[in-house]
């Protein structure tokens, strides 16, 4: 994530534009549930990434979830439960050519 050099919330900054955090999650947790939990732990995530009131990513962001190298459908991330090995990337949307 593009949260700068000190993203907080247990994230390790790999660069100004990339942060990383590996964690165990409870069985039955959805991607939206995870984002809500992270936003509760980190004011920066709540401010820049996830609207806890509406339980949605902020505008102009996209979430990409992969499992064993395959993309998980973005259309059911609020319903499908996470599995061991899920990787989640939050990306700003860019337009132009």
C-alpha positions as CSV (number, residue, x, y, z in Angstrom):
1,X,0.0,0.0,0.0
2,X,1.1,3.6,-0.6
3,X,1.0,4.6,3.0
4,X,4.5,6.1,3.2
5,X,7.6,5.0,5.2
6,X,5.7,4.6,8.5
7,X,2.4,2.9,7.7
8,X,1.7,1.8,11.3
9,X,-0.8,-1.0,12.1
10,X,1.9,-3.7,12.1
11,X,2.8,-3.0,8.4
12,X,6.4,-3.0,7.2
13,X,7.2,-0.4,4.7
14,X,9.0,-1.9,1.7
15,X,9.2,1.6,0.0
16,X,7.1,4.7,0.0
17,X,4.7,3.0,-2.3
18,X,4.6,-0.5,-0.9
19,X,3.8,-1.9,2.6
20,X,3.5,-5.5,3.7
21,X,2.0,-7.4,6.6
22,X,1.6,-11.1,7.1
23,X,-1.0,-12.2,9.6
24,X,-3.2,-15.1,10.8
25,X,-6.9,-14.5,10.5
26,X,-9.9,-16.2,12.1
27,X,-11.8,-18.9,10.2
28,X,-14.8,-17.4,8.4
29,X,-13.3,-13.9,8.0
30,X,-14.1,-12.2,4.7
31,X,-11.8,-9.7,2.9
32,X,-14.1,-6.9,3.8
33,X,-14.1,-8.1,7.4
34,X,-10.3,-8.1,7.4
35,X,-10.2,-4.5,6.0
36,X,-12.6,-3.4,8.7
37,X,-10.4,-5.0,11.3
38,X,-7.3,-3.3,9.9
39,X,-9.0,0.1,9.7
40,X,-10.1,-0.3,13.4
41,X,-6.4,-0.9,14.3
42,X,-4.9,1.8,12.1
43,X,-6.3,5.4,11.7
44,X,-4.3,5.7,8.5
45,X,-6.0,2.7,6.9
46,X,-9.4,4.1,7.9
47,X,-8.5,7.5,6.6
48,X,-7.0,6.5,3.2
49,X,-8.4,3.0,2.4
50,X,-11.5,1.7,4.1
51,X,-14.7,3.4,5.1
52,X,-15.8,1.5,8.2
53,X,-19.3,3.1,8.3
54,X,-20.2,1.9,4.9
55,X,-17.9,-1.2,4.9
56,X,-16.4,-0.3,1.5
57,X,-13.1,0.7,0.0
58,X,-12.7,4.4,-0.5
59,X,-13.3,5.7,-4.1
60,X,-10.5,5.2,-6.6
61,X,-9.2,2.1,-5.0
62,X,-9.3,-1.5,-6.1
63,X,-8.6,-4.7,-4.2
64,X,-7.0,-7.7,-5.8
65,X,-7.1,-11.0,-4.0
66,X,-5.0,-14.0,-5.1
67,X,-4.8,-17.5,-3.9
68,X,-2.1,-19.9,-5.1
69,X,-1.4,-17.6,-8.0
70,X,-5.0,-17.2,-9.2
71,X,-7.1,-14.1,-8.9
72,X,-10.2,-14.6,-6.6
73,X,-13.3,-12.9,-8.1
74,X,-13.6,-9.3,-6.9
75,X,-17.4,-9.5,-7.1
76,X,-17.8,-11.5,-3.9
77,X,-15.1,-10.3,-1.6
78,X,-17.6,-9.2,1.0
79,X,-19.1,-12.7,1.1
80,X,-16.4,-15.3,0.4
81,X,-14.3,-16.5,3.3
82,X,-10.6,-16.1,3.3
83,X,-8.4,-19.2,2.9
84,X,-4.8,-19.9,4.0
85,X,-2.4,-18.3,1.6
86,X,-4.7,-15.5,0.4
87,X,-2.7,-12.4,-0.7
88,X,-4.5,-9.1,-0.8
89,X,-3.3,-6.0,-2.7
90,X,-5.0,-2.6,-2.4
91,X,-4.2,-0.5,-5.5
92,X,-5.0,3.1,-6.4
93,X,-6.8,3.2,-9.8
94,X,-4.9,5.0,-12.5
95,X,-6.3,6.3,-15.8
96,X,-4.6,7.8,-18.8
97,X,-2.4,6.6,-21.5
